[in-house]
Structures are given as C-alpha cells and as structure tokens.
Amino acid sequence: MGKLRLKSDHRLLCGDSTNVNDVSRLMNGDKADLVFSDPPYNVAYQGGTEDKLTIQNDAMDADDYIAFMDAFFKRFRESVKESASLYICHASQWQLETELALRRAGFEIRNPIIWAKNCGAFGFARYKFQHEPIFYAHVKGQSDKWYGDLTQTTVWHEKKPAANRLHPTMKPVEIVQRALVNSSKRNDIVLDLFMGSGTTLIAAQTLGRRCYGMELDPVYADVVVIRWEQFTGKKAVRITDKTPDNAEVCQKVEV
C-alpha cells in the first residue's frame, strides 16, 4: 500500500496490519522488543468533536472481527523477539475474544491493566465507563524483559485527552510512556500496527526508543507524520528504494 516514511530511527508504513507482505516491509528484517497497540474496538465509535471522526474496521460482525484479530495477532507474533512484552488496548465487550485470539497467536496474558480515567463517558448507561482495559502479555513459554520497579500496580491513573481532534480514540502519551519505561530500554524497537494519531511514536521519541508503526488509513498516516514533525521540528524522509513504483503515497492533510 503506502510508501514507507523514515523519521530518524522510526519507520511508518501506510499499509494493512493483517498483510504479511506489508508487515514484513515495515520490519525490514528486524524484530520488535515491545508492542504497544490500540486496535479497533469494533464498537462503531464516533468521535465527540464537531468532525465526528471514525476509524476503519470498527463495525464488523463477530466472525469477521475474530478473524481480523487472529490475522493481526499472528503478524505481531511473527514480528517480535521471544523476550518481547505486549500491551494491547481492547474493549470490555470483546475482552474474552481478544484474550482467546492472543492465545491462539502464541501469547499468554500476564496481567490485565486498567486505565482509570479522570472522568466517565457521556451517555445514558446506568454505569458510565470510566476505564479502558489493556492486556499485558508475553510470548508463551518465554520470559519477557522487565525494567520497571516493584511498585507498579495494575491500575494506571491518567487523564484522557481533553479533545480528540486528531483521532477519535486517541490515548494519552503518558499511558504509552509507562509501558515503554517498564518493558523496554533505549534504542529498543516498539511496534504498533495501529498507529492512529501516532501516540506510540511520540512516546518512543521522548524516551529514545525506535517506533515501527503501521496505519491503514492514509489520512491518519499523514496525521502521524505531521504530528511528529510538529513535535520534533524535523522533517520526515520518505523511503522509496524498497517500495514498488506503483505504491500509493499518503496525501498530506492539515491538522
């Protein structure tokens, strides 16, 4: 699909997270030390800003969504080191299916983590959602790396973004930073096959990690590039020597 963009030690491909060729092109023979990713929750979510932002692959029937998870978790397994940890954000409604898909791909759940937000969601539900679950997992039968201290708990209190104007399900940078500090070291590769607005990239940039990212939607892929450029003051460089001449080029948008 889209051409690779190289930004310092980071890589971004506008492509399909379930496609073995796209993921192989992104990884370029490397293996990731850590995964932090926020796949579509399959809840047909619409952003609360005036633009009412949406994301692709967020309104599938159950069988299609499970097949989708099986495909991208398999790509994750093929792309990580045996010592890698995974942090996978997911919807409470699909928690069982997400865990089973992780297990089928060769991962084990080490802990459920709860992102406790500063306020609940709007709506008419009797209990308003004020949290999101994150699976902390590792390769089955392997020992994953740990660099954190022994004070960590499974409840992470972080404020949600005041307004998600770049992406409807944007996560706070601090959530990703916490995972990176605990489960990676400087210059490690952090893989995210669902880049969205690029929060994993920004967290990796601040902590000296290398981010390898995939984004299916050309609009959001360009949001990632622009956000990184604005954050660092640098310009992204497009890789062209290893991509087909007829590959799509993401169009830049203003944010």
Long-range contacts (C-beta under 8 A, 24 or more apart in sequence): 1-216, 1-247, 1-248, 2-218, 2-221, 2-247, 2-248, 2-249, 2-250, 3-238, 3-239, 3-240, 3-243, 3-247, 3-248, 3-249, 3-250, 4-238, 4-239, 4-242, 4-243, 5-225, 5-236, 5-237, 5-238, 5-239, 6-236, 6-237, 6-238, 6-239, 7-201, 7-225, 7-228, 7-234, 7-236, 7-237, 8-232, 8-234, 9-187, 9-210, 10-201, 10-204, 10-205, 10-210, 10-211, 10-212, 10-213, 10-228, 11-210, 11-211, 11-212, 11-213, 11-239, 12-195, 12-201, 12-211, 12-213, 12-214, 12-215, 12-221, 12-224, 12-225, 12-236, 13-213, 13-214, 13-215, 14-214, 14-215, 14-216, 14-218, 14-221, 14-248, 14-250, 15-214, 15-215, 15-216, 16-214, 16-216, 17-72, 17-75, 17-193, 17-194, 17-214, 17-216, 18-68, 18-71, 18-72, 18-75, 19-75, 20-75, 20-78, 22-214, 23-75, 23-78, 23-79, 23-193, 23-214, 25-242, 25-243, 26-212, 26-213, 26-214, 27-79, 27-191, 27-212, 28-242, 30-189, 30-212, 31-79, 31-80, 31-81, 31-84, 31-189, 32-79, 32-80, 32-81, 32-84, 32-189, 32-190, 32-191, 32-212, 33-80, 33-81, 33-83, 33-84, 33-145, 33-184, 33-185, 33-188, 33-189, 33-190, 34-84, 34-85, 34-86, 34-87, 34-179, 34-180, 34-183, 34-184, 34-188, 34-189, 34-190, 34-191, 34-209, 35-76, 35-80, 35-84, 35-85, 35-86, 35-87, 35-88, 35-190, 35-191, 35-192, 36-86, 36-87, 36-176, 36-179, 36-180, 36-190, 36-192, 36-200, 36-203, 37-76, 37-86, 37-87, 37-88, 37-89, 37-191, 37-192, 37-193, 37-194, 37-200, 38-89, 38-169, 38-171, 38-192, 38-194, 38-196, 38-199, 39-69, 39-72, 39-88, 39-89, 39-90, 39-193, 39-194, 40-194, 41-90, 41-91, 41-93, 41-94, 41-169, 42-91, 42-93, 42-94, 43-91, 43-93, 45-168, 45-169, 46-168, 47-164, 47-167, 47-168, 48-122, 48-163, 48-164, 48-168, 49-163, 49-164, 49-165, 51-165, 53-164, 53-167, 53-168, 54-168, 55-167, 55-168, 55-169, 55-196, 55-217, 55-220, 56-216, 56-217, 57-216, 62-97, 65-94, 65-97, 66-97, 66-101, 69-97, 69-98, 69-101, 70-101, 70-104, 70-105, 72-193, 72-194, 73-101, 73-102, 73-104, 73-105, 73-107, 74-105, 75-193, 76-105, 76-107, 76-191, 76-193, 77-105, 77-106, 77-107, 77-139, 79-191, 80-139, 80-191, 82-139, 82-142, 83-139, 83-142, 83-143, 83-144, 83-145, 84-138, 84-139, 84-144, 84-145, 85-110, 85-136, 85-137, 85-138, 85-144, 85-145, 85-146, 85-179, 85-183, 86-135, 86-136, 86-137, 86-138, 87-113, 87-134, 87-135, 87-136, 87-137, 87-179, 87-183, 88-134, 88-135, 88-137, 89-115, 89-132, 89-133, 89-134, 89-171, 90-133, 90-134, 90-135, 91-133, 92-129, 92-132, 92-133, 95-133, 98-135, 99-135, 102-135, 102-137, 103-140, 106-139, 106-140, 107-137, 107-138, 107-139, 107-140, 108-137, 108-138, 108-139, 108-140, 108-141, 109-135, 109-136, 109-137, 110-136, 110-137, 110-138, 110-144, 111-136, 111-154, 112-136, 112-154, 113-154, 113-155, 113-156, 114-154, 114-155, 114-156, 115-156, 115-158, 115-171, 115-175, 116-155, 116-156, 116-157, 116-158, 117-158, 117-159, 117-160, 118-157, 118-158, 118-159, 118-160, 119-160, 134-175, 144-183, 145-183, 145-184, 145-185, 146-182, 146-183, 147-181, 147-182, 147-183, 147-184, 147-185, 148-181, 148-182, 148-183, 152-182, 164-197, 165-255, 166-197, 166-223, 166-227, 166-255, 167-196, 167-197, 167-220, 167-223, 169-196, 170-196, 170-197, 170-199, 171-199, 172-199, 173-199, 173-202, 173-203, 173-206, 176-200, 176-202, 176-203, 176-204, 177-203, 177-206, 177-207, 180-204, 180-207, 180-209, 181-207, 184-209, 195-220, 195-221, 195-224, 196-220, 196-224, 197-223, 197-224, 197-227, 198-223, 198-224, 198-225, 198-227, 198-228, 201-227, 201-228, 202-227, 202-228, 202-231, 205-231, 205-232, 218-248, 218-250, 218-251, 219-250, 219-251, 219-253, 221-250, 222-250, 222-251, 222-252, 222-253, 223-253, 223-255, 225-250, 225-252, 226-252, 226-253, 226-254, 226-255, 227-255
